[in-house]
Structure formats: C-alpha cells, structure tokens
Amino acid sequence: MPTVIPIDPLDGPKLALAGRIVVMDEAFTVVPRGVLYIDKGSIVAAQDAAAPAPSGFAAVPVVDTGGTLFPGLIELHNHLAYNALSLWAVPKRYGNRDQWSGIDEYRKLISGPMQVVGKTPELLPALIRYVEGKCLLGGVTTSQGVQLYSNAGIRRFYRGVVRNVEQTDEASLPEAATRVDDIEARDAKLFLARLLKQSCFLLHLSEGVDDSARKHFLALQIAGEEWAISAQLAGIHSTGLTAADFDVMAGRRGAMVWSPLSNLLLYGDTAKVAAAKASGVRMGIGSDWSPSGSKNLLGELKVARLVSQSQGGVFSDREIVSMATRQAASVLQWDKVLGTLEAGKRADLLVIGGKSGDPYAALLQAKETAIRLVMINGVARYGTPSLMGSLGRGFESAVCPAWFSSGRRRPIP
C-alpha cells in the first residue's frame, strides 16, 4: 500500500478562485465579479476581477467557481459524536433538560447506543469520519463538541480536517473550554476565576423554559453586581433567560449560542432572541445534535430564519449568516484569523452555485446540493469533481449505492 502523504497547505500551490465574493467584513462588502487569491493557507487578496493580480500571482490560473464565495461556517454548539443517530420523536414538551435526560426512552435510543460506540475503540475513528463528513456537506469548516461521557478520550480520534474549537493546537486559534453541567451558586466564584483564564468558555446555560432552568443563570450571581459573566462566556441555549437577564449578559459582554430547532422540539419554545438582540448580546449558532436538532449547520440556519420571520423579522438574512461567520469568530476570539474573507485571514470558505440575487438569502435557501466547494486552510476538502480537479487535488469519490444496479455512478452531492 502506498504511503499516504498528508496535505500541507504550506507546500501547496498558489490559488486564485473567481466568483462573487461575500467578504463578511465590517462593511459587509460584496464583490460581484471577484477573485480570491490564496497562498500558504491564507488569503492574500479578495478583489475585483479587473484589478491586477497581486505580486507572485501573474502566472497562476484563475479557477472559475461558478458561484458565490462565503467564509466557512463556524458552528459554536454541537455534540458531534451523536450525529450518527437519527432524529428522536420527542414524546412530549419539557420544562428543562433534567426532565428528559434520564428517561427510559432516552437511554434506549440515545445514551445507550452511544455508550456501546464509546466503549468500542475500533468504531470510533469511523464514527468521527462520518460526523465530520456531515459537517463538510453542510459547508461547516469549524465545529464544537466531540465528547462522550462513556469515553472521555474520544477527542484523540478527532484528528480530521474540520476545525474543532476545543482542540486546535494553534496559538493563533486559542482553544475554547466547554461544560455541559450547570454551575451551582456555591461554585460561581471559582467558575469566574476559571472563566477569566480562557479565551472562550462555552457553557450550557439555562437550557429549558421553566423557573428551574432560569435558576442556573441566577446561580452565576456572586453578590450584588458581581456575576460570573465576562466577555469569555458564551451561554449555550440560554432559553430560560428573560429580557432583564440578557441586559445583565450584555452589560458584562457575555454571548449566547442559539440552537432553535432543538429548543423547539424539546421545550416548545426557543431563546428570547429579540430581547437578546435588543440588549446587544453577541450571538452565535449551533445545530446541537441530530437527535433533536438539524443534521448540519446549513439546516439550522434555515430554522433560525423561519423563527425570525415568525417573530416579525427579528434578524435580517445578513445577520443570520453573520452568526455563523464573523460573529462566531468574534465569540471565540478568532476574529483576527477567521470569520471573513479578508487579506491575512485563513482561507476557510465555502462556495454555493449561482451569482445573482441577494447572496445572504441564497445561502440560507441553499440545499447541500448547491455547495460546490469547501476549503479549509486553503486546501479543498470537499467539492464537485470538476472544481476539485481544477484545483489540482486528487479526491475520493463517494458513490451512491442505489446507482450500482444501473451501472452508473455519481459523486454524492
């Protein structure tokens, strides 16, 4: 068997990708006919196609993507290992997480199967490759949450191509800390000390819609105006918070991570995002997991859009896309490195087909079949055969078994 040589973006050729470029910078620049120039895993320039090529790119062939380029999607909440499971028919609506996490049906359909997988080391690499593939097919270049209670060492199997916010091994991308368990009031001061040592701390916060859920937010109050909340805190779910609670979060520069579909299926309601926006709380987004959430972040963005529309248009399409790009990078304190298609940033991007109409609406309406290319660190990791071939990359074709009988094969989109 030939030796497999890892792809190193520092050894790769310079690249030039043509298409409509949605930069997602502070001015929300869109270049209708642009070229993105990439070298050594980073963006050299994102400019109009008529402008002269940057130094060193005069002889680099321009590859027409046939579509619109966006920054790669950054997912701030998932339980990736569970994404091998199918959607759970939630038996009823609950008031908080503690009410469903221990019921017999949950143990039978969710925690039980994952304990078997978690304790079977030979299954874990395949599991991780599968759930990572689901990310790539949805345009996700960064995700979170590769952990199983039955196997605390599962992260060592996550050495793939999709970025993991908890395990980057790069100083310029500081690793986020995570916690699922709620903070008790007696531990608030200790938690604050730990929080202030992190760049980002992703904490499951007040998951549920009843008073019991909200009390976990109130437990962060140490005394008076002193709270275990800072710019490093990102409260996952935050469904139990009131408008006044979001004022407290915003006043201490805290952020939240929205997972609307999972909230709606489990609790019949989701976070009060209109109040969070009015308070100025920074917001990211995550699909949670496949048992009660979307199959990937591209799907979760659609749910966010529907919820926004049902509430009178809380967010513009551009604001929703921002939650999964520039704003997510800001929450992680990665905004100097990722989140936009600007010079000096990492070349994490996705391309969807088409160059006309509103680009933000186009992404939110796009199906997985619309994604033409996903690139991480300037390396094409998933895409159509024609684009992958044009970029000089060998690739592995996934073939749909249903086509075998006819003798035809096609890459799975």
C-alpha positions in Angstrom: 0.0 0.0 0.0 1.5 3.4 -1.0 2.4 5.8 1.8 -0.3 8.5 2.4 1.2 11.9 2.3 -0.7 14.5 4.4 -1.8 17.6 2.6 0.2 20.6 4.0 -1.2 24.0 3.0 2.3 25.5 3.3 3.5 23.3 0.5 0.6 23.8 -1.8 0.4 26.0 -4.9 -0.9 29.5 -5.0 -4.6 29.5 -5.9 -7.0 32.0 -7.5 -10.8 31.5 -7.2 -13.2 33.6 -9.3 -16.8 34.2 -8.3 -19.0 36.6 -6.4 -17.2 37.2 -3.0 -19.2 37.8 0.2 -16.4 39.2 2.3 -18.4 39.5 5.6 -16.1 42.3 6.7 -17.3 45.2 8.9 -18.7 47.0 5.9 -20.3 43.8 4.6 -18.5 44.1 1.2 -19.7 42.0 -1.7 -17.5 41.9 -4.8 -19.9 40.9 -7.7 -17.1 39.8 -10.0 -14.1 39.0 -7.8 -11.0 36.8 -7.4 -9.8 35.4 -4.1 -6.1 34.9 -4.1 -4.7 32.2 -1.7 -1.2 31.3 -0.7 0.1 29.0 2.1 -3.4 28.5 3.6 -4.1 32.3 3.9 -5.9 34.9 1.8 -3.6 37.3 0.0 -6.4 39.4 -1.5 -10.1 39.5 -2.3 -10.5 42.0 -5.1 -12.3 42.8 -8.3 -11.5 40.5 -11.2 -10.5 43.5 -13.3 -7.8 44.6 -10.8 -4.2 43.5 -11.4 -3.2 40.2 -9.7 -1.2 40.5 -6.5 2.6 40.1 -6.7 3.5 36.5 -7.5 0.1 35.5 -8.9 0.6 36.7 -12.5 1.1 33.1 -13.8 -1.5 31.5 -11.5 -4.5 30.2 -13.4 -7.8 31.7 -12.3 -10.4 28.9 -11.5 -14.0 29.9 -12.1 -16.0 28.5 -9.2 -19.3 29.3 -11.0 -20.7 30.6 -7.7 -20.6 32.7 -4.6 -17.9 32.5 -2.0 -18.6 32.8 1.7 -16.4 32.4 4.8 -16.6 28.8 6.1 -19.4 28.2 8.6 -18.4 28.2 12.2 -20.6 26.1 14.5 -20.5 27.0 18.2 -22.6 24.2 19.5 -22.9 20.5 18.7 -22.5 17.1 20.2 -20.8 15.7 17.1 -20.4 12.1 18.2 -24.2 11.8 18.5 -24.8 12.8 14.9 -24.7 9.2 13.8 -28.1 8.9 15.4 -31.5 9.6 13.7 -34.0 12.3 14.8 -35.7 11.4 18.1 -39.5 11.6 18.1 -39.6 13.6 21.3 -42.5 12.2 23.4 -43.6 15.5 24.9 -42.5 19.0 25.6 -40.3 19.5 28.7 -39.6 22.4 31.0 -35.8 21.8 31.4 -33.1 19.4 30.4 -33.2 17.4 33.6 -36.7 16.2 32.8 -35.7 14.2 29.6 -32.1 13.3 30.0 -32.7 10.3 32.2 -36.0 8.8 30.9 -36.0 5.2 29.7 -36.7 6.2 26.1 -33.7 8.5 26.0 -31.4 5.8 27.5 -32.7 3.3 25.0 -32.5 5.4 21.8 -29.7 7.9 22.5 -27.4 7.4 25.5 -27.5 3.6 25.4 -26.3 3.2 21.8 -23.6 5.9 22.3 -22.3 4.0 25.3 -21.8 1.0 23.1 -20.0 3.0 20.5 -17.9 4.9 23.1 -16.7 1.7 24.6 -15.8 0.1 21.3 -12.5 1.8 20.2 -12.5 0.2 16.7 -15.8 2.0 15.9 -14.7 5.5 17.0 -12.5 6.5 14.0 -15.3 5.6 11.6 -17.8 7.5 13.7 -15.7 10.6 13.7 -15.1 10.5 10.0 -18.8 10.1 9.4 -19.9 13.0 11.5 -17.1 15.2 10.1 -18.4 14.4 6.6 -21.9 15.6 7.6 -20.2 18.9 8.6 -18.4 19.3 5.3 -21.5 18.6 3.2 -23.2 21.5 5.1 -20.4 24.0 4.5 -19.1 23.8 8.1 -15.3 24.3 8.4 -15.3 24.7 12.3 -17.4 22.8 14.8 -17.6 22.0 18.5 -18.4 19.2 20.9 -16.6 15.9 20.2 -17.1 14.2 23.5 -18.9 11.2 25.0 -19.4 10.6 28.7 -18.6 6.9 28.0 -15.3 7.7 26.5 -13.6 10.9 27.7 -10.7 10.3 25.4 -12.8 10.4 22.2 -11.1 13.7 21.2 -7.9 11.9 20.3 -9.9 10.3 17.4 -10.8 13.8 16.2 -7.7 14.5 14.1 -9.6 15.3 10.9 -9.9 18.3 8.6 -12.8 20.2 10.2 -11.6 22.5 12.9 -12.5 21.6 16.5 -12.8 24.7 18.7 -11.7 22.7 21.7 -8.6 21.2 20.1 -6.8 23.5 17.7 -3.1 23.0 18.6 -2.5 26.5 17.3 -1.6 29.6 19.4 -3.4 31.9 16.9 -6.6 29.9 17.4 -6.9 29.6 21.2 -8.9 26.6 22.3 -12.3 27.1 23.9 -13.3 25.4 27.1 -16.7 23.7 27.4 -19.0 22.5 30.1 -22.4 20.8 29.9 -23.2 20.7 33.6 -24.8 23.7 35.2 -22.9 25.9 37.6 -24.1 25.8 41.2 -24.3 29.1 43.2 -21.7 27.9 45.7 -19.2 27.5 42.8 -19.8 30.8 41.0 -16.7 32.5 42.3 -14.5 29.5 41.4 -16.1 29.4 37.9 -15.4 33.1 37.4 -11.7 32.6 38.2 -11.6 29.8 35.6 -13.6 31.8 33.1 -11.2 34.7 33.2 -8.3 32.4 32.2 -10.0 31.3 29.0 -10.4 33.0 25.6 -13.9 31.5 25.3 -15.9 29.3 27.6 -18.9 27.5 26.0 -21.3 26.7 28.9 -24.7 25.0 28.6 -26.7 27.7 30.3 -30.4 27.7 31.5 -31.5 25.0 29.0 -35.2 24.9 29.3 -38.1 27.3 29.7 -39.2 27.0 33.3 -38.1 28.6 36.6 -35.8 25.6 37.2 -33.9 26.4 34.0 -33.6 30.1 34.8 -32.2 29.5 38.3 -29.0 28.2 36.7 -28.5 31.7 35.2 -29.2 33.3 38.6 -26.6 31.0 40.1 -24.0 33.0 38.3 -24.6 36.0 40.6 -21.9 36.1 43.2 -23.1 39.1 45.2 -24.8 42.3 44.3 -23.5 43.4 40.9 -20.8 40.8 40.8 -21.5 38.0 38.3 -19.6 35.1 37.0 -20.0 36.5 33.5 -17.4 38.1 31.3 -16.5 38.5 27.6 -15.3 34.9 27.6 -18.7 33.4 28.4 -20.9 32.0 25.7 -24.1 30.6 27.1 -25.3 27.7 25.0 -29.2 27.7 24.6 -30.0 30.4 27.2 -33.7 29.6 26.7 -34.6 30.3 30.3 -33.2 33.9 30.3 -35.5 36.9 30.5 -35.0 40.3 28.9 -33.5 41.6 32.2 -31.2 38.6 32.2 -29.9 39.5 28.7 -29.3 43.0 29.9 -27.0 41.5 32.6 -25.3 39.4 30.0 -24.8 42.3 27.6 -23.5 44.6 30.3 -20.7 42.1 31.0 -20.1 41.4 27.3 -21.3 37.8 27.5 -22.5 36.0 24.4 -25.0 33.2 23.7 -25.3 30.3 21.2 -28.7 29.8 19.7 -30.0 26.3 18.8 -33.6 26.9 17.8 -34.7 23.6 16.4 -33.6 21.5 19.3 -35.2 24.0 21.7 -38.5 23.9 19.8 -38.6 20.1 19.7 -37.7 19.6 23.4 -39.3 22.6 25.0 -41.8 24.1 22.5 -40.0 27.4 22.6 -36.6 28.9 22.0 -34.4 31.6 23.4 -35.9 35.1 23.5 -33.7 36.3 20.7 -35.5 39.6 20.1 -34.7 40.5 23.7 -31.1 39.3 23.4 -30.6 41.4 20.2 -32.2 44.5 21.8 -29.8 44.1 24.8 -26.8 43.8 22.4 -25.8 40.3 23.3 -23.4 38.8 20.8 -24.8 35.6 19.2 -23.5 32.5 17.5 -25.4 29.5 16.4 -25.2 25.7 16.5 -27.3 22.7 15.4 -26.9 20.9 18.8 -27.1 17.3 17.6 -29.1 15.1 15.3 -31.4 13.5 17.9 -33.3 16.8 18.4 -31.6 19.3 16.0 -30.7 19.9 12.4 -28.5 17.5 10.5 -25.9 20.3 10.0 -25.5 24.0 10.5 -26.8 24.8 7.0 -30.1 23.3 8.0 -30.1 25.1 11.4 -29.6 28.5 9.6 -32.9 27.8 7.8 -34.7 27.2 11.1 -33.2 30.4 12.5 -34.6 32.2 9.5 -38.1 30.7 10.0 -38.1 31.6 13.7 -37.0 35.1 12.9 -39.8 35.5 10.3 -42.4 34.1 12.6 -41.5 36.8 15.2 -41.8 39.6 12.7 -38.3 39.6 11.2 -36.0 39.8 14.2 -32.9 39.3 12.1 -32.0 40.1 8.5 -30.6 37.3 6.4 -27.2 39.0 6.6 -27.4 39.0 10.4 -28.2 35.2 10.4 -25.2 34.5 8.1 -23.1 36.7 10.4 -23.9 34.5 13.4 -22.2 31.6 11.6 -19.2 33.5 10.3 -17.8 36.8 11.6 -19.8 36.9 14.8 -19.0 33.3 15.7 -15.3 34.1 15.2 -15.6 37.1 17.5 -17.2 34.9 20.2 -14.2 32.5 20.0 -11.8 35.5 19.9 -10.7 34.2 16.5 -11.8 37.2 14.6 -8.2 38.2 13.7 -7.8 34.9 11.9 -11.2 33.6 10.7 -14.7 34.7 10.0 -14.2 36.9 7.0 -12.6 36.6 3.5 -10.1 39.4 4.1 -6.4 39.5 3.4 -4.4 37.9 6.1 -7.2 35.6 7.2 -7.2 31.8 6.9 -8.7 30.5 3.7 -11.7 28.7 5.2 -14.5 29.1 2.7 -17.5 27.6 1.0 -18.9 28.2 -2.5 -22.5 27.8 -3.5 -23.7 27.8 -7.1 -25.1 31.0 -8.6 -24.0 34.6 -8.6 -27.3 36.5 -8.8 -29.8 37.8 -6.3 -29.3 38.5 -2.6 -26.3 36.4 -1.6 -27.3 36.0 2.1 -30.8 34.8 1.1 -29.2 32.5 -1.4 -27.1 30.8 1.3 -30.0 30.5 3.7 -32.1 28.9 1.0 -29.4 26.7 -0.4 -29.5 22.9 -0.1 -26.4 20.7 0.3 -26.5 20.1 -3.4 -25.8 23.8 -4.0 -22.4 23.6 -2.3 -19.7 23.4 -4.9 -16.6 23.7 -2.8 -15.5 23.6 0.9 -11.9 24.7 1.6 -10.1 24.7 5.0 -6.7 26.4 5.4 -6.6 26.8 1.7 -7.0 23.1 1.0 -10.0 21.9 -1.0 -11.6 19.3 1.3 -15.0 18.7 -0.4 -16.4 19.8 -3.8 -17.6 18.9 -7.2 -15.3 16.7 -9.2 -14.7 19.4 -11.8 -13.7 22.0 -9.2 -11.5 19.6 -7.2 -9.8 18.6 -10.4 -9.3 22.2 -11.5 -7.6 22.9 -8.1 -5.1 20.1 -8.8 -6.3 17.9 -5.9 -6.8 14.2 -6.0 -10.1 13.3 -4.4 -12.1 10.3 -3.2 -15.4 9.9 -4.9 -18.4 8.9 -2.8 -20.7 6.7 -4.8 -24.5 6.3 -4.2 -25.2 2.6 -3.8 -28.6 3.0 -5.4 -26.9 3.7 -8.7 -24.9 0.5 -8.8 -27.8 -1.6 -10.4 -27.9 0.7 -13.4 -24.1 0.7 -13.9 -24.0 4.4 -13.4 -22.0 6.2 -10.7 -22.0 9.8 -9.5 -20.4 11.6 -6.6 -22.9 12.1 -3.7 -23.5 15.9 -3.6 
